[in-house]
């Protein structure tokens, strides 16, 4: 057996690297007037007055800045907007009751000469389109740094939600030999090196198949792989990058984006999926609100108010009901499915409360979806429509009959997927949620390109 | 302001989907003798005796199985090894004092006929090479399911470690126009659809550049991107997939693997990096041990003992010292650097304690590494060598002089990286750790292909 005595002796979480200075979030949370404090960060604002220079310093740990009072007697060469600084001093209280640091020593670590080409200016709110051009520097702006902190927190709360419910986090593969739903809009991969290609070349192969022995794509969904693990280990989820090779530059599309996918074991009722999704979204929203209120308000002042849907139940409409409503509102179309305008009209019709559209015509949905028990022309699928983005979740019960699935299977390459139904099969259902669209809805971010640190879209993959 | 009253009213974490039945981990943790209980899972073993059938059922939630006593009077059609079942009954205690479930009702959800081609047999330990052929079914085996649970927990503890230290989790991009260290062994991507290629084609472009406007690769490291965010927001980390297009099928290599990378803001001392890494590894090991002891012992009985390094400090050797030791042990080579045999010999020399190799000759390491203050022929880089795998971490202080970095920059495409040093620069250092190699070292898994659910290596990307 393992000696528990050993464990208690182990030194960890005590690394001195975090004791050399304090992050501003901790100072504001825990420190008291009179404490000697050391912070490092970037100057966001400078005001020179009679006896003091006032500098607002941020280190990225929170939306709040720490105000530094710098006596003019101190040496402050190169101190300017954008420069990085190391400051030691004593905490005191400002006339307005806020914690501030009276500097005893100021060291400029890195100068920042705006005239040398720094794209941001003090006391200026740059529009998102402008900031977006400087991907490598934009986390220094308030807008983007607040969004990245919220993204960090939302990710954490998503993991916490599933951990609490004992779901297994599964890393589904990025590289795959099947293109999932046959959507067509996929990226393919091959080795860049001509030498590698040459060394691995075999009769009957080409550059596309030489490395893995078959054509290989970037994943568009981890669902089918999740289903495999779900049939051995129960409830599972994954949160990772997925890809679309579409030529679409809208404010809602990216070529690389994060998808949260969950697969519920022993799930034979769409209602269970809906409850799971509603719980998840409310949990993540409330928890993020609790930890990042200042960030949310900085992103959009409107975020100061609770969204209208938070203390209401989500709404459910059948696809037919939804189409009838659109007919009445005179925005019906002859196309099947729902377009973006129609999605947003339905959310508006529901008073801004997210709405599940269920009971979809079979021919509009994927081969793996289960037919409704009371109508085999329909499938037990759902789309969740939300304010700002329209669709943010898609899900369904999965076809669990070996015979029916065999008839619908689009490709022999998916025989492994069919075989999951042959041995100890169970009913499952699951869904996929676009992380960036969730962030758009939650934080009121108009353009999806601002919800992740390094957005990729057609003609844009510059670093 | 936001009405806090609203928050308390919100229903979440109460979804009935998790109340319909209990996962076995919860039953073993919380339930008592006499409780009515409902479980769903897979039959791992069956023993027919006089009055009862004994079935061991697992649902993937933990290494332990629940023993079910099924009175022979109950209907049990299709009940067999591998079948999925739904069992209701009352908990009781076995003669040996273990919790067991006396069944009142047994429903077989999915039959499993071994003769129909199910690759696994009852009461058989299949070798890993055999199991690996059935990627889609292998999470039903003890060995792989235990490893996947440990992987899940290790991932969680890694995130907890950085969250506790207030590091920001940053999703660095998978698609990138730079190949990071110029290693050459990268995958390139392009749209699969000929139509998309045709529609986006412009003068002077080819298939490789048509979509993004420049050749685009799968990432080999998120470091340079992390450095950008670190220079705006402080300490950062990322844990995600990375890729190598090498033709290497060793037990230590994958084409797609997970890398943990961290970048420490204001870090100007390699010692701080070393302490951070040692803390991380000890924290993750001990916490995983606390949550997954049964899994670890199931993976390898030797895991029942604490590793020799756990209550010792990691060792540090300079590259020169390491080379001298290898010379003495008569396994020196004329090549520069350290090969796998030499790495493992050094770990053995250190009594199985992980060892940092520091002060590397400049020409063996990457352009972005910082020269040692006392020897400009050397760089402040580290490799951490561990048992079983050899190198599991590589890291360095980063060159922070604009002038020196400019001279060493391998490509104009990295001008954005150079520019980070121009505006409010700070000293940073960081490291990358291979998640799968960590799992190999921690759990004593000989082949890296068993440490993740869907391994990809040359000629193997079958689903």
Interface residues (C-beta under 8 A of the other chain):
Chain A: X1 X2 X3 X6 X7 X9 X10 X11 X12 X13 X14 X15 X16 X17 X18 X20 X21 X23 X25 X26 X40 X41 X42 X43 X59 X60 X61 X82 X83 X84 X86 X109 X110 X111 X112 X113 X116 X117 X118 X135 X136 X137 X138 X139 X140 X145 X148 X149 X151 X152 X155 X156 X159 X161 X163 X164 X165 X166 X168 X169 X170 X171 X172 X173 X174 X175 X176 X177 X178 X179 X184 X185 X186 X187 X188 X189 X190 X191 X192 X193 X196 X199 X200 X211 X212 X213 X214 X215 X216 X217 X218 X224 X225 X228 X229 X231 X232 X233 X234 X235 X240 X241 X243 X245 X246 X247 X255 X256 X258 X264 X265 X266 X267 X272 X273 X275 X276 X278 X279 X282 X283 X286 X289 X290 X293 X304 X305 X306 X310 X311 X416 X417 X419 X420 X421 X422 X423 X424 X425 X426 X427 X452 X453 X454 X456 X458 X459 X460 X461 X462 X463
Chain B: X1 X2 X3 X6 X7 X9 X10 X11 X12 X13 X14 X15 X16 X17 X18 X20 X21 X23 X25 X26 X40 X41 X42 X43 X59 X60 X61 X82 X83 X84 X86 X109 X110 X111 X112 X113 X116 X117 X118 X135 X136 X137 X138 X139 X140 X145 X148 X149 X151 X152 X155 X156 X159 X161 X163 X164 X165 X166 X168 X169 X170 X171 X172 X173 X174 X175 X176 X177 X178 X179 X184 X185 X186 X187 X188 X189 X190 X191 X192 X193 X196 X199 X200 X211 X212 X213 X214 X215 X216 X217 X218 X224 X225 X228 X229 X231 X232 X233 X234 X235 X240 X241 X243 X245 X246 X247 X255 X256 X258 X264 X265 X266 X267 X272 X273 X275 X276 X278 X279 X282 X283 X286 X289 X290 X293 X304 X305 X306 X310 X311 X416 X417 X419 X420 X421 X422 X423 X424 X425 X426 X427 X452 X453 X454 X456 X458 X459 X460 X461 X462 X463
